[in-house]
Amino acid sequence: MMRRLEGPPGRAALLAAVARDAVDLLTDPAARASLRQCEGDNCPIVYLDTSRGRRRRWCSSEICGNRERVARHRRRAALARA
């Protein structure tokens, strides 16, 4: 659900909007089932998987996903040299 704030938001309005969204998320079984923890090494981020196939693995493909791809490439290159 898209919410709009009336006028420039103050701290209380922003906190209220975040609290409403958190309650909506945590009380909706379908949305709660889409919560995932990032598979990146030492990444504590939890995200809402809205990908088409619901197979997203990382909080950010550009950061955690890229680190995983680089690590995989380095492992393959090391095995090829050995």
Rosetta blueprint (number, residue, H / E / L):
1 M L
2 M L
3 R L
4 R L
5 L L
6 E L
7 G L
8 P L
9 P L
10 G L
11 R H
12 A H
13 A H
14 L H
15 L H
16 A H
17 A H
18 V H
19 A H
20 R H
21 D H
22 A H
23 V H
24 D H
25 L H
26 L H
27 T H
28 D L
29 P H
30 A H
31 A H
32 R H
33 A H
34 S L
35 L E
36 R E
37 Q E
38 C L
39 E L
40 G L
41 D L
42 N L
43 C L
44 P L
45 I L
46 V E
47 Y E
48 L E
49 D L
50 T L
51 S L
52 R L
53 G L
54 R L
55 R L
56 R L
57 R L
58 W L
59 C L
60 S L
61 S H
62 E H
63 I H
64 C H
65 G H
66 N H
67 R H
68 E H
69 R H
70 V H
71 A H
72 R H
73 H H
74 R H
75 R H
76 R H
77 A H
78 A H
79 L H
80 A H
81 R H
82 A L
